[in-house]
Amino acid sequence: MTGSGKEEVRFKGIPGSPGICIGKAYLVDQGDVNIVERYFVGPQGIQDEINRFKHAVQKAAEELRGIIENTPEDYRQHAQILETHLLLLKDKMLYEKTLSLIEKEHVNAEWALKRVVSNTQAAFKEMANPYLKERSSDIVHVGERIMRNLVGEKAVDLTHIDKRVILVARELSPAETSQIQLEWIKGFVTDYGGEASHTAIIARSLQIPAVLGLENVSTAVKNDDVLIVDGSSGVVIHQPRPETLQEYKQKKDRYEARAARLIRSSKASAATLDGHPVPVLGNIELPEEVVTLLDHGGEGIGLYRTEFQYLNRSDFPSEEELYENYKDVLDVMGDRPVIIRTLDINGEKALSTGRPEVEKNPALGLRAIRFCLQYPEVFKTQLRAILRVAAVANVKILFPMVSCLDELLAAKTILGQAKDSLEKEGRPFAPDIEIGLLIETPAAVVMADVLIREVDFFSIGTNDLIQYAFAIDRGNARVAHLYRPLHPAVIRMLKQTTDAATQQRKKVVICGEMAGNPLHVPLLLGLGIHELSMNPQFIPPVKQMISQIRLQDSRVFVETLSEETTADGVRSRIMEAYGDLLNHEAAMEGPPEDRIPSKCKRKAKRKTV
């Protein structure tokens, strides 16, 4: 395969799934079915519009059931997403509101559906949590499936592809990605979507390179154009020059060889050169990610986000629904530890009426533990389900976004009430379940010495902690450069947190993105972090880094950082001391036993970071 001679163009997007692939583009035909006209419907025609809409919904349900039934056994874990779309078809968020709009405003079904989807999508986009923001795409995908049936356009069918290609699309829905056959699909790129989208999650679980959020790639690329997709860096190269092709073919070979070796070696538990074990766990959002976590050597789940069951529905999940969902995950995990984070969602109306309550500043609004304390019955239902499943599995509870002792004590009180109610009913539960607190605000850091006395462990969510500490939204391009994990202020917050836990002889886990960067591993271990939890694909390289360093050396090294006052200075020191270990080809077989970073050989200055 060679470039066409046309000008090479590089697109920068969001890394969706790591890896490199090279191939010819295959454009997924996705006509914009949402370009519809509004027209008045007389009283005599209202019932016909209602019937048209109901028939379109029924047909959409039949299509989804067919996709679910024909999904290969290896991909069955993805069917839960499609089951959610089935429920959403009849949810009042879409179904009842569209019918109501047809009747009240005497408009055609297409226009009513378009307006309902648009309003609901906009409300979800106001949510602070990136994962919840991405769930707006579910509304759009289901709405488009209904719309296609209303306007008489066929749904996208990827099952007929019989050549090796790279998919190019505006966006791929879970139904479309479920049709992907690994025999033919090398990777995919899309205009829309983010790291937390179902498309990205499925791509990672299938281990297909993917780059999302490219904005205009589907209009710039034509069928059979040559593409290079680098899912690790988020780069797509259109019509690459011959020398670029050669460069990336070599990168691809090196990446795949290294990934295969790392995954093989990652099955073993991680330990430092001086014999200190470091459990490496995975973060998951959906049950289907468990298989990927185990395949990459995850030794447990360090962060199980539980919002998925609460979204895109008109009611709250029952205790039994939650229990069964948690049990499905835990059955696969066996006796491995699982830390379940309680509900982190904002706005009661997002759940009870299908339209989120729009707050002026949702990141600082009613979310996580604040929401749960305001709606204790919802909270108690989840806690009962967790307590019950903890009776048969290795489960811990994690309270998110706690910023003061009062919130923590209130949460523990409701947990106590959940235990009492289960005991009175004679239902099995874990009375001594471990409780953790997720450190995400500077206030929690300042009060860490007080908060640690009330819990069994700390987990540090660096993503939110850094954003709140620097008062930035890293999704805002104008200030994203201020998001600096290696800033001395961040290091001081981590040290203050770990020092508080150490004084009480309690454990600290880190579950933010800092944990998934091998460059950060010596720093985190030196600060006193006991366990690391990350997106599953980052587990093998992190384990590799752990195996190449000495814990004692990293402790000494951290003390030397006290003289640094900038993020660039800290990074330079880490690269000078440990950068050679990031040369993956040289480090693949592991370093010699006497390999000690030079910065760690000299005596550290005794200062506090």
Secondary structure as GFF3:
##gff-version 3
##sequence-region A 1 609
A	DSSP	beta_strand	9	12	.	.	.	ID=ss1
A	DSSP	beta_strand	14	17	.	.	.	ID=ss2
A	DSSP	beta_strand	20	27	.	.	.	ID=ss3
A	DSSP	three_ten_helix	43	45	.	.	.	ID=ss4
A	DSSP	alpha_helix	46	70	.	.	.	ID=ss5
A	DSSP	three_ten_helix	73	78	.	.	.	ID=ss6
A	DSSP	alpha_helix	79	89	.	.	.	ID=ss7
A	DSSP	alpha_helix	95	105	.	.	.	ID=ss8
A	DSSP	alpha_helix	109	125	.	.	.	ID=ss9
A	DSSP	alpha_helix	130	134	.	.	.	ID=ss10
A	DSSP	alpha_helix	136	151	.	.	.	ID=ss11
A	DSSP	beta_strand	165	169	.	.	.	ID=ss12
A	DSSP	alpha_helix	174	177	.	.	.	ID=ss13
A	DSSP	beta_strand	185	190	.	.	.	ID=ss14
A	DSSP	alpha_helix	198	206	.	.	.	ID=ss15
A	DSSP	beta_strand	210	212	.	.	.	ID=ss16
A	DSSP	alpha_helix	217	220	.	.	.	ID=ss17
A	DSSP	beta_strand	226	230	.	.	.	ID=ss18
A	DSSP	beta_strand	235	238	.	.	.	ID=ss19
A	DSSP	alpha_helix	242	265	.	.	.	ID=ss20
A	DSSP	beta_strand	280	284	.	.	.	ID=ss21
A	DSSP	alpha_helix	289	295	.	.	.	ID=ss22
A	DSSP	beta_strand	301	304	.	.	.	ID=ss23
A	DSSP	three_ten_helix	307	310	.	.	.	ID=ss24
A	DSSP	alpha_helix	319	333	.	.	.	ID=ss25
A	DSSP	beta_strand	338	341	.	.	.	ID=ss26
A	DSSP	alpha_helix	349	352	.	.	.	ID=ss27
A	DSSP	three_ten_helix	362	364	.	.	.	ID=ss28
A	DSSP	alpha_helix	369	374	.	.	.	ID=ss29
A	DSSP	alpha_helix	376	389	.	.	.	ID=ss30
A	DSSP	beta_strand	395	399	.	.	.	ID=ss31
A	DSSP	alpha_helix	405	425	.	.	.	ID=ss32
A	DSSP	beta_strand	434	439	.	.	.	ID=ss33
A	DSSP	alpha_helix	442	446	.	.	.	ID=ss34
A	DSSP	alpha_helix	448	451	.	.	.	ID=ss35
A	DSSP	three_ten_helix	452	454	.	.	.	ID=ss36
A	DSSP	beta_strand	457	460	.	.	.	ID=ss37
A	DSSP	alpha_helix	462	470	.	.	.	ID=ss38
A	DSSP	three_ten_helix	480	482	.	.	.	ID=ss39
A	DSSP	alpha_helix	488	503	.	.	.	ID=ss40
A	DSSP	beta_strand	507	510	.	.	.	ID=ss41
A	DSSP	three_ten_helix	513	516	.	.	.	ID=ss42
A	DSSP	three_ten_helix	518	520	.	.	.	ID=ss43
A	DSSP	alpha_helix	521	527	.	.	.	ID=ss44
A	DSSP	beta_strand	531	534	.	.	.	ID=ss45
A	DSSP	three_ten_helix	536	538	.	.	.	ID=ss46
A	DSSP	alpha_helix	539	546	.	.	.	ID=ss47
A	DSSP	alpha_helix	551	560	.	.	.	ID=ss48
A	DSSP	three_ten_helix	561	563	.	.	.	ID=ss49
A	DSSP	alpha_helix	567	578	.	.	.	ID=ss50
A	DSSP	three_ten_helix	579	582	.	.	.	ID=ss51
A	DSSP	alpha_helix	584	587	.	.	.	ID=ss52
A	DSSP	alpha_helix	598	601	.	.	.	ID=ss53
###
